[in-house]
Structure formats: C-alpha cells, structure tokens
Amino acid sequence: MARRGSGHTAKSAGKRGKGHLPVKTCAQCGRPFAWRKKWKAVWDEVRFCSERCRRRFPD
Ligand SMILES: [Zn+2]
C-alpha cells in the first residue's frame, strides 16, 4: 500500500453546486477556503478564510 498524504478523511468530496470556485489555503488555520463574492475585487490578496483568522495573524 502506498502512503499518501496524512490521515485526512475525504468526506463529501465536492460534487456540489455548479462550476468550480478557486480555492486557497488559509495562512492562519491552514484550511482550504473557496472564493467568495465579497472577495471578488481582492482575491489575489486574500490570505485568510475569515476575519477571525485575519485578526489572529500576527502581522
Ligand atoms: Zn482560517
């Protein structure tokens, strides 16, 4: 058996909704998050999944 990645369980792997949104990884909590309408203008600069994570990031 080949080992692949760490032990994340892939539940509900996305066949949901139409189209695919771009996804990034949060620089604070490390979780993936998808594009949102509110980030339309600033998506390139978005680094955090939420305001909460953004505030916690020491910078
Ligand atoms: Zn986050």
N, CA, C, O and the ligand as a Tripos MOL2 file, in Angstrom:
@<TRIPOS>MOLECULE
protein
  237   235    60     0     0
PROTEIN
NO_CHARGES

@<TRIPOS>ATOM
      1 N           0.8440   -1.2170    0.0000 N.3       1 MET1
      2 CA          0.0000    0.0000    0.0000 C.3       1 MET1
      3 C           0.8640    1.2470    0.0000 C.2       1 MET1
      4 O           1.7700    1.3920    0.8200 O.2       1 MET1
      5 N           0.5880    2.0920   -0.8770 N.am      2 ALA2
      6 CA          1.3080    3.3630   -0.9170 C.3       2 ALA2
      7 C           0.7070    4.3110    0.1110 C.2       2 ALA2
      8 O          -0.5100    4.3720    0.2870 O.2       2 ALA2
      9 N           1.5550    5.0250    0.7630 N.am      3 ARG3
     10 CA          1.0210    6.0040    1.6990 C.3       3 ARG3
     11 C           0.8730    7.3440    0.9930 C.2       3 ARG3
     12 O           1.7770    7.8170    0.3050 O.2       3 ARG3
     13 N          -0.2400    7.9080    1.1800 N.am      4 ARG4
     14 CA         -0.4880    9.1740    0.5040 C.3       4 ARG4
     15 C          -0.9730   10.2280    1.4890 C.2       4 ARG4
     16 O          -2.0520   10.1250    2.0720 O.2       4 ARG4
     17 N          -0.1400   11.2390    1.6520 N.am      5 GLY5
     18 CA         -0.5160   12.3580    2.4970 C.3       5 GLY5
     19 C          -0.6950   11.9430    3.9430 C.2       5 GLY5
     20 O          -0.2130   10.8880    4.3560 O.2       5 GLY5
     21 N          -1.3670   12.7450    4.6900 N.am      6 SER6
     22 CA         -1.6510   12.4400    6.0750 C.3       6 SER6
     23 C          -3.0800   11.9440    6.1870 C.2       6 SER6
     24 O          -3.8120   11.8930    5.1980 O.2       6 SER6
     25 N          -3.4630   11.5880    7.3740 N.am      7 GLY7
     26 CA         -4.7200   10.8720    7.5180 C.3       7 GLY7
     27 C          -5.9890   11.6760    7.4460 C.2       7 GLY7
     28 O          -6.8500   11.5720    8.3200 O.2       7 GLY7
     29 N          -6.1090   12.4570    6.4340 N.am      8 HIS8
     30 CA         -7.3580   13.1940    6.3020 C.3       8 HIS8
     31 C          -8.4170   12.3290    5.6430 C.2       8 HIS8
     32 O          -8.1530   11.6480    4.6520 O.2       8 HIS8
     33 N          -9.5610   12.3640    6.1780 N.am      9 THR9
     34 CA        -10.6390   11.6160    5.5640 C.3       9 THR9
     35 C         -11.3500   12.5080    4.5630 C.2       9 THR9
     36 O         -11.7710   13.6190    4.8870 O.2       9 THR9
     37 N         -11.4740   12.0210    3.3820 N.am     10 ALA10
     38 CA        -12.1130   12.8370    2.3580 C.3      10 ALA10
     39 C         -13.5970   12.5590    2.3320 C.2      10 ALA10
     40 O         -14.0880   11.7500    1.5450 O.2      10 ALA10
     41 N         -14.2870   13.2390    3.1980 N.am     11 LYS11
     42 CA        -15.7280   13.0790    3.1340 C.3      11 LYS11
     43 C         -16.3620   14.2510    2.4210 C.2      11 LYS11
     44 O         -15.8570   15.3740    2.4580 O.2      11 LYS11
     45 N         -17.4140   13.9870    1.8070 N.am     12 SER12
     46 CA        -18.1140   14.9560    0.9790 C.3      12 SER12
     47 C         -17.1720   15.6720    0.0220 C.2      12 SER12
     48 O         -17.0910   16.9000    0.0080 O.2      12 SER12
     49 N         -16.4740   14.8970   -0.7610 N.am     13 ALA13
     50 CA        -15.6080   15.4830   -1.7810 C.3      13 ALA13
     51 C         -16.4840   16.0460   -2.8930 C.2      13 ALA13
     52 O         -17.3600   15.3800   -3.4450 O.2      13 ALA13
     53 N         -16.2060   17.2760   -3.1820 N.am     14 GLY14
     54 CA        -17.1940   18.1360   -3.8170 C.3      14 GLY14
     55 C         -17.8070   17.7670   -5.1450 C.2      14 GLY14
     56 O         -17.2530   18.0610   -6.2040 O.2      14 GLY14
     57 N         -18.9150   17.1410   -5.0840 N.am     15 LYS15
     58 CA        -19.7750   17.1690   -6.2640 C.3      15 LYS15
     59 C         -21.0080   17.9450   -5.8640 C.2      15 LYS15
     60 O         -22.0620   17.3820   -5.5650 O.2      15 LYS15
     61 N         -20.8490   19.2030   -5.8670 N.am     16 ARG16
     62 CA        -21.8720   20.0190   -5.2360 C.3      16 ARG16
     63 C         -21.8560   21.3670   -5.9220 C.2      16 ARG16
     64 O         -20.8000   21.9790   -6.0780 O.2      16 ARG16
     65 N         -22.9760   21.8120   -6.3140 N.am     17 GLY17
     66 CA        -23.0320   23.0940   -6.9930 C.3      17 GLY17
     67 C         -22.4980   22.9960   -8.3960 C.2      17 GLY17
     68 O         -22.0160   21.9480   -8.8260 O.2      17 GLY17
     69 N         -22.5870   24.0750   -9.0890 N.am     18 LYS18
     70 CA        -22.1200   24.0870  -10.4580 C.3      18 LYS18
     71 C         -20.9180   24.9860  -10.6050 C.2      18 LYS18
     72 O         -20.7580   25.9610   -9.8710 O.2      18 LYS18
     73 N         -20.0860   24.6530  -11.5480 N.am     19 GLY19
     74 CA        -18.8670   25.4190  -11.7120 C.3      19 GLY19
     75 C         -17.9170   25.1280  -10.5790 C.2      19 GLY19
     76 O         -18.2700   24.4610   -9.6060 O.2      19 GLY19
     77 N         -16.7260   25.6260  -10.7120 N.am     20 HIS20
     78 CA        -15.7690   25.4350   -9.6210 C.3      20 HIS20
     79 C         -15.1810   26.7830   -9.2570 C.2      20 HIS20
     80 O         -14.8270   27.5960  -10.1110 O.2      20 HIS20
     81 N         -15.0940   26.9820   -7.9750 N.am     21 LEU21
     82 CA        -14.5340   28.2290   -7.4930 C.3      21 LEU21
     83 C         -13.0640   28.0280   -7.1500 C.2      21 LEU21
     84 O         -12.6570   26.9360   -6.7530 O.2      21 LEU21
     85 N         -12.2800   29.0700   -7.3040 N.am     22 PRO22
     86 CA        -10.8810   28.9670   -6.8930 C.3      22 PRO22
     87 C         -10.7700   28.7690   -5.3870 C.2      22 PRO22
     88 O         -11.5950   29.2590   -4.6160 O.2      22 PRO22
     89 N          -9.7530   28.0550   -4.9960 N.am     23 VAL23
     90 CA         -9.5860   27.7340   -3.5870 C.3      23 VAL23
     91 C          -8.1870   28.1460   -3.1300 C.2      23 VAL23
     92 O          -7.2150   28.0210   -3.8750 O.2      23 VAL23
     93 N          -8.1040   28.6280   -1.9180 N.am     24 LYS24
     94 CA         -6.8140   28.9400   -1.3100 C.3      24 LYS24
     95 C          -6.7370   28.2550    0.0450 C.2      24 LYS24
     96 O          -7.7250   27.7330    0.5640 O.2      24 LYS24
     97 N          -5.5310   28.2730    0.6000 N.am     25 THR25
     98 CA         -5.3530   27.7440    1.9460 C.3      25 THR25
     99 C          -5.1390   28.9010    2.9060 C.2      25 THR25
    100 O          -4.3190   29.7840    2.6560 O.2      25 THR25
    101 N          -5.8570   28.8920    3.9720 N.am     26 CYS26
    102 CA         -5.7690   29.9580    4.9560 C.3      26 CYS26
    103 C          -4.3880   29.9730    5.6070 C.2      26 CYS26
    104 O          -3.8840   28.9370    6.0410 O.2      26 CYS26
    105 N          -3.7850   31.1550    5.6700 N.am     27 ALA27
    106 CA         -2.4460   31.2900    6.2430 C.3      27 ALA27
    107 C          -2.4670   31.1910    7.7580 C.2      27 ALA27
    108 O          -1.4180   31.0720    8.3910 O.2      27 ALA27
    109 N          -3.6150   31.2370    8.3200 N.am     28 GLN28
    110 CA         -3.7290   31.1510    9.7800 C.3      28 GLN28
    111 C          -4.0950   29.7430   10.2300 C.2      28 GLN28
    112 O          -3.3630   29.1330   11.0100 O.2      28 GLN28
    113 N          -5.1870   29.2370    9.7620 N.am     29 CYS29
    114 CA         -5.6650   27.9450   10.2640 C.3      29 CYS29
    115 C          -5.3240   26.7910    9.3260 C.2      29 CYS29
    116 O          -5.4990   25.6250    9.6770 O.2      29 CYS29
    117 N          -4.8390   27.1200    8.1390 N.am     30 GLY30
    118 CA         -4.3770   26.0750    7.2360 C.3      30 GLY30
    119 C          -5.4690   25.3350    6.5020 C.2      30 GLY30
    120 O          -5.2110   24.3430    5.8210 O.2      30 GLY30
    121 N          -6.6810   25.8150    6.6390 N.am     31 ARG31
    122 CA         -7.7860   25.1330    5.9760 C.3      31 ARG31
    123 C          -8.0430   25.7500    4.6050 C.2      31 ARG31
    124 O          -7.8400   26.9450    4.3950 O.2      31 ARG31
    125 N          -8.4850   24.9240    3.6990 N.am     32 PRO32
    126 CA         -8.8440   25.4530    2.3920 C.3      32 PRO32
    127 C         -10.1450   26.2410    2.4450 C.2      32 PRO32
    128 O         -11.0690   25.8950    3.1820 O.2      32 PRO32
    129 N         -10.2000   27.2820    1.6690 N.am     33 PHE33
    130 CA        -11.4370   28.0510    1.5700 C.3      33 PHE33
    131 C         -11.6400   28.4940    0.1370 C.2      33 PHE33
    132 O         -10.6900   28.6770   -0.6240 O.2      33 PHE33
    133 N         -12.8650   28.6550   -0.1980 N.am     34 ALA34
    134 CA        -13.2060   28.9460   -1.5880 C.3      34 ALA34
    135 C         -13.5260   30.4190   -1.7870 C.2      34 ALA34
    136 O         -13.8570   31.1530   -0.8570 O.2      34 ALA34
    137 N         -13.4140   30.7920   -2.9970 N.am     35 TRP35
    138 CA        -13.7180   32.1600   -3.4220 C.3      35 TRP35
    139 C         -15.1060   32.5840   -2.9590 C.2      35 TRP35
    140 O         -16.0630   31.8110   -2.9890 O.2      35 TRP35
    141 N         -15.1760   33.8190   -2.5370 N.am     36 ARG36
    142 CA        -16.4800   34.3830   -2.1870 C.3      36 ARG36
    143 C         -16.6900   35.6860   -2.9190 C.2      36 ARG36
    144 O         -15.7580   36.3710   -3.3410 O.2      36 ARG36
    145 N         -17.9320   35.9810   -3.0400 N.am     37 LYS37
    146 CA        -18.2960   37.1720   -3.8080 C.3      37 LYS37
    147 C         -17.6790   38.4390   -3.2240 C.2      37 LYS37
    148 O         -17.2790   39.3510   -3.9490 O.2      37 LYS37
    149 N         -17.6150   38.4700   -1.9080 N.am     38 LYS38
    150 CA        -17.0760   39.6710   -1.2520 C.3      38 LYS38
    151 C         -15.5920   39.8720   -1.5340 C.2      38 LYS38
    152 O         -15.0510   40.9580   -1.3250 O.2      38 LYS38
    153 N         -14.9400   38.8110   -2.0110 N.am     39 TRP39
    154 CA        -13.5170   38.9080   -2.3160 C.3      39 TRP39
    155 C         -13.2580   39.1500   -3.7940 C.2      39 TRP39
    156 O         -12.1170   39.1280   -4.2570 O.2      39 TRP39
    157 N         -14.2970   39.3720   -4.4930 N.am     40 LYS40
    158 CA        -14.1840   39.4960   -5.9410 C.3      40 LYS40
    159 C         -13.0560   40.4400   -6.3580 C.2      40 LYS40
    160 O         -12.2790   40.1370   -7.2640 O.2      40 LYS40
    161 N         -12.9820   41.5790   -5.6900 N.am     41 ALA41
    162 CA        -12.0110   42.6030   -6.0840 C.3      41 ALA41
    163 C         -10.6270   42.3800   -5.4970 C.2      41 ALA41
    164 O          -9.6430   42.9300   -5.9900 O.2      41 ALA41
    165 N         -10.5500   41.5730   -4.4430 N.am     42 VAL42
    166 CA         -9.2760   41.4690   -3.7200 C.3      42 VAL42
    167 C          -8.7760   40.0340   -3.5850 C.2      42 VAL42
    168 O          -7.9270   39.7420   -2.7420 O.2      42 VAL42
    169 N          -9.2930   39.1630   -4.3980 N.am     43 TRP43
    170 CA         -8.9810   37.7360   -4.2470 C.3      43 TRP43
    171 C          -7.4760   37.4640   -4.2430 C.2      43 TRP43
    172 O          -7.0010   36.5900   -3.5180 O.2      43 TRP43
    173 N          -6.7520   38.1940   -5.0300 N.am     44 ASP44
    174 CA         -5.3020   37.9860   -5.0720 C.3      44 ASP44
    175 C          -4.6400   38.2540   -3.7240 C.2      44 ASP44
    176 O          -3.5920   37.6900   -3.4120 O.2      44 ASP44
    177 N          -5.2520   39.1030   -2.9480 N.am     45 GLU45
    178 CA         -4.6420   39.4880   -1.6760 C.3      45 GLU45
    179 C          -5.1890   38.7020   -0.4970 C.2      45 GLU45
    180 O          -4.6520   38.7600    0.6090 O.2      45 GLU45
    181 N          -6.2360   37.9850   -0.7430 N.am     46 VAL46
    182 CA         -6.8680   37.2510    0.3570 C.3      46 VAL46
    183 C          -5.9730   36.1110    0.8200 C.2      46 VAL46
    184 O          -5.4990   35.3100    0.0140 O.2      46 VAL46
    185 N          -5.7540   36.0500    2.0970 N.am     47 ARG47
    186 CA         -4.8830   35.0010    2.6460 C.3      47 ARG47
    187 C          -5.5560   34.2250    3.7620 C.2      47 ARG47
    188 O          -5.0390   33.1980    4.2020 O.2      47 ARG47
    189 N          -6.6820   34.6960    4.2170 N.am     48 PHE48
    190 CA         -7.3140   34.0640    5.3660 C.3      48 PHE48
    191 C          -8.7610   33.7140    5.0530 C.2      48 PHE48
    192 O          -9.4290   34.3730    4.2570 O.2      48 PHE48
    193 N          -9.2150   32.6650    5.7010 N.am     49 CYS49
    194 CA        -10.5510   32.1730    5.4050 C.3      49 CYS49
    195 C         -11.6160   33.0770    6.0030 C.2      49 CYS49
    196 O         -12.7570   33.0910    5.5430 O.2      49 CYS49
    197 N         -11.2450   33.8230    7.0210 N.am     50 SER50
    198 CA        -12.2430   34.6080    7.7160 C.3      50 SER50
    199 C         -11.6130   35.8110    8.3940 C.2      50 SER50
    200 O         -10.3940   35.9000    8.5460 O.2      50 SER50
    201 N         -12.4490   36.7030    8.7850 N.am     51 GLU51
    202 CA        -11.9750   37.8790    9.5210 C.3      51 GLU51
    203 C         -11.3050   37.4600   10.8260 C.2      51 GLU51
    204 O         -10.3280   38.0660   11.2660 O.2      51 GLU51
    205 N         -11.8360   36.4410   11.4140 N.am     52 ARG52
    206 CA        -11.2810   35.9520   12.6810 C.3      52 ARG52
    207 C          -9.8320   35.5080   12.4930 C.2      52 ARG52
    208 O          -8.9560   35.8700   13.2790 O.2      52 ARG52
    209 N          -9.5950   34.7400   11.4690 N.am     53 CYS53
    210 CA         -8.2350   34.2890   11.1990 C.3      53 CYS53
    211 C          -7.3400   35.4790   10.8610 C.2      53 CYS53
    212 O          -6.1820   35.5230   11.2770 O.2      53 CYS53
    213 N          -7.8520   36.4040   10.1370 N.am     54 ARG54
    214 CA         -7.0560   37.5500    9.7420 C.3      54 ARG54
    215 C          -6.5940   38.3500   10.9570 C.2      54 ARG54
    216 O          -5.4630   38.8330   11.0150 O.2      54 ARG54
    217 N          -7.4780   38.4710   11.8970 N.am     55 ARG55
    218 CA         -7.1250   39.2430   13.0980 C.3      55 ARG55
    219 C          -6.1150   38.5140   13.9660 C.2      55 ARG55
    220 O          -5.3020   39.1400   14.6470 O.2      55 ARG55
    221 N          -6.1690   37.1980   13.9400 N.am     56 ARG56
    222 CA         -5.2740   36.4270   14.7940 C.3      56 ARG56
    223 C          -3.8830   36.3620   14.2230 C.2      56 ARG56
    224 O          -2.9260   36.0580   14.9350 O.2      56 ARG56
    225 N          -3.7670   36.6410   12.9650 N.am     57 PHE57
    226 CA         -2.4590   36.5050   12.3330 C.3      57 PHE57
    227 C          -1.5400   37.6280   12.7820 C.2      57 PHE57
    228 O          -1.8660   38.7990   12.5910 O.2      57 PHE57
    229 N          -0.4110   37.3030   13.3690 N.am     58 PRO58
    230 CA          0.4940   38.3310   13.8810 C.3      58 PRO58
    231 C           1.2500   39.0260   12.7650 C.2      58 PRO58
    232 O           2.2880   38.5480   12.3080 O.2      58 PRO58
    233 N           0.7390   40.1150   12.3470 N.am     59 ASP59
    234 CA          1.4050   40.8330   11.2710 C.3      59 ASP59
    235 C           0.9720   42.2930   11.2480 C.2      59 ASP59
    236 O           1.4320   43.0600   10.4020 O.2      59 ASP59
    237 ZN         -8.5870   30.3740    8.6020 Zn       60 ZN60
@<TRIPOS>BOND
     1     1     2 1
     2     2     3 1
     3     3     4 2
     4     3     5 am
     5     5     6 1
     6     6     7 1
     7     7     8 2
     8     7     9 am
     9     9    10 1
    10    10    11 1
    11    11    12 2
    12    11    13 am
    13    13    14 1
    14    14    15 1
    15    15    16 2
    16    15    17 am
    17    17    18 1
    18    18    19 1
    19    19    20 2
    20    19    21 am
    21    21    22 1
    22    22    23 1
    23    23    24 2
    24    23    25 am
    25    25    26 1
    26    26    27 1
    27    27    28 2
    28    27    29 am
    29    29    30 1
    30    30    31 1
    31    31    32 2
    32    31    33 am
    33    33    34 1
    34    34    35 1
    35    35    36 2
    36    35    37 am
    37    37    38 1
    38    38    39 1
    39    39    40 2
    40    39    41 am
    41    41    42 1
    42    42    43 1
    43    43    44 2
    44    43    45 am
    45    45    46 1
    46    46    47 1
    47    47    48 2
    48    47    49 am
    49    49    50 1
    50    50    51 1
    51    51    52 2
    52    51    53 am
    53    53    54 1
    54    54    55 1
    55    55    56 2
    56    55    57 am
    57    57    58 1
    58    58    59 1
    59    59    60 2
    60    59    61 am
    61    61    62 1
    62    62    63 1
    63    63    64 2
    64    63    65 am
    65    65    66 1
    66    66    67 1
    67    67    68 2
    68    67    69 am
    69    69    70 1
    70    70    71 1
    71    71    72 2
    72    71    73 am
    73    73    74 1
    74    74    75 1
    75    75    76 2
    76    75    77 am
    77    77    78 1
    78    78    79 1
    79    79    80 2
    80    79    81 am
    81    81    82 1
    82    82    83 1
    83    83    84 2
    84    83    85 am
    85    85    86 1
    86    86    87 1
    87    87    88 2
    88    87    89 am
    89    89    90 1
    90    90    91 1
    91    91    92 2
    92    91    93 am
    93    93    94 1
    94    94    95 1
    95    95    96 2
    96    95    97 am
    97    97    98 1
    98    98    99 1
    99    99   100 2
   100    99   101 am
   101   101   102 1
   102   102   103 1
   103   103   104 2
   104   103   105 am
   105   105   106 1
   106   106   107 1
   107   107   108 2
   108   107   109 am
   109   109   110 1
   110   110   111 1
   111   111   112 2
   112   111   113 am
   113   113   114 1
   114   114   115 1
   115   115   116 2
   116   115   117 am
   117   117   118 1
   118   118   119 1
   119   119   120 2
   120   119   121 am
   121   121   122 1
   122   122   123 1
   123   123   124 2
   124   123   125 am
   125   125   126 1
   126   126   127 1
   127   127   128 2
   128   127   129 am
   129   129   130 1
   130   130   131 1
   131   131   132 2
   132   131   133 am
   133   133   134 1
   134   134   135 1
   135   135   136 2
   136   135   137 am
   137   137   138 1
   138   138   139 1
   139   139   140 2
   140   139   141 am
   141   141   142 1
   142   142   143 1
   143   143   144 2
   144   143   145 am
   145   145   146 1
   146   146   147 1
   147   147   148 2
   148   147   149 am
   149   149   150 1
   150   150   151 1
   151   151   152 2
   152   151   153 am
   153   153   154 1
   154   154   155 1
   155   155   156 2
   156   155   157 am
   157   157   158 1
   158   158   159 1
   159   159   160 2
   160   159   161 am
   161   161   162 1
   162   162   163 1
   163   163   164 2
   164   163   165 am
   165   165   166 1
   166   166   167 1
   167   167   168 2
   168   167   169 am
   169   169   170 1
   170   170   171 1
   171   171   172 2
   172   171   173 am
   173   173   174 1
   174   174   175 1
   175   175   176 2
   176   175   177 am
   177   177   178 1
   178   178   179 1
   179   179   180 2
   180   179   181 am
   181   181   182 1
   182   182   183 1
   183   183   184 2
   184   183   185 am
   185   185   186 1
   186   186   187 1
   187   187   188 2
   188   187   189 am
   189   189   190 1
   190   190   191 1
   191   191   192 2
   192   191   193 am
   193   193   194 1
   194   194   195 1
   195   195   196 2
   196   195   197 am
   197   197   198 1
   198   198   199 1
   199   199   200 2
   200   199   201 am
   201   201   202 1
   202   202   203 1
   203   203   204 2
   204   203   205 am
   205   205   206 1
   206   206   207 1
   207   207   208 2
   208   207   209 am
   209   209   210 1
   210   210   211 1
   211   211   212 2
   212   211   213 am
   213   213   214 1
   214   214   215 1
   215   215   216 2
   216   215   217 am
   217   217   218 1
   218   218   219 1
   219   219   220 2
   220   219   221 am
   221   221   222 1
   222   222   223 1
   223   223   224 2
   224   223   225 am
   225   225   226 1
   226   226   227 1
   227   227   228 2
   228   227   229 am
   229   229   230 1
   230   230   231 1
   231   231   232 2
   232   231   233 am
   233   233   234 1
   234   234   235 1
   235   235   236 2
@<TRIPOS>SUBSTRUCTURE
     1 MET1         2 RESIDUE 1 A MET
     2 ALA2         6 RESIDUE 1 A ALA
     3 ARG3        10 RESIDUE 1 A ARG
     4 ARG4        14 RESIDUE 1 A ARG
     5 GLY5        18 RESIDUE 1 A GLY
     6 SER6        22 RESIDUE 1 A SER
     7 GLY7        26 RESIDUE 1 A GLY
     8 HIS8        30 RESIDUE 1 A HIS
     9 THR9        34 RESIDUE 1 A THR
    10 ALA10       38 RESIDUE 1 A ALA
    11 LYS11       42 RESIDUE 1 A LYS
    12 SER12       46 RESIDUE 1 A SER
    13 ALA13       50 RESIDUE 1 A ALA
    14 GLY14       54 RESIDUE 1 A GLY
    15 LYS15       58 RESIDUE 1 A LYS
    16 ARG16       62 RESIDUE 1 A ARG
    17 GLY17       66 RESIDUE 1 A GLY
    18 LYS18       70 RESIDUE 1 A LYS
    19 GLY19       74 RESIDUE 1 A GLY
    20 HIS20       78 RESIDUE 1 A HIS
    21 LEU21       82 RESIDUE 1 A LEU
    22 PRO22       86 RESIDUE 1 A PRO
    23 VAL23       90 RESIDUE 1 A VAL
    24 LYS24       94 RESIDUE 1 A LYS
    25 THR25       98 RESIDUE 1 A THR
    26 CYS26      102 RESIDUE 1 A CYS
    27 ALA27      106 RESIDUE 1 A ALA
    28 GLN28      110 RESIDUE 1 A GLN
    29 CYS29      114 RESIDUE 1 A CYS
    30 GLY30      118 RESIDUE 1 A GLY
    31 ARG31      122 RESIDUE 1 A ARG
    32 PRO32      126 RESIDUE 1 A PRO
    33 PHE33      130 RESIDUE 1 A PHE
    34 ALA34      134 RESIDUE 1 A ALA
    35 TRP35      138 RESIDUE 1 A TRP
    36 ARG36      142 RESIDUE 1 A ARG
    37 LYS37      146 RESIDUE 1 A LYS
    38 LYS38      150 RESIDUE 1 A LYS
    39 TRP39      154 RESIDUE 1 A TRP
    40 LYS40      158 RESIDUE 1 A LYS
    41 ALA41      162 RESIDUE 1 A ALA
    42 VAL42      166 RESIDUE 1 A VAL
    43 TRP43      170 RESIDUE 1 A TRP
    44 ASP44      174 RESIDUE 1 A ASP
    45 GLU45      178 RESIDUE 1 A GLU
    46 VAL46      182 RESIDUE 1 A VAL
    47 ARG47      186 RESIDUE 1 A ARG
    48 PHE48      190 RESIDUE 1 A PHE
    49 CYS49      194 RESIDUE 1 A CYS
    50 SER50      198 RESIDUE 1 A SER
    51 GLU51      202 RESIDUE 1 A GLU
    52 ARG52      206 RESIDUE 1 A ARG
    53 CYS53      210 RESIDUE 1 A CYS
    54 ARG54      214 RESIDUE 1 A ARG
    55 ARG55      218 RESIDUE 1 A ARG
    56 ARG56      222 RESIDUE 1 A ARG
    57 PHE57      226 RESIDUE 1 A PHE
    58 PRO58      230 RESIDUE 1 A PRO
    59 ASP59      234 RESIDUE 1 A ASP
    60 ZN60       237 GROUP 0 **** ****
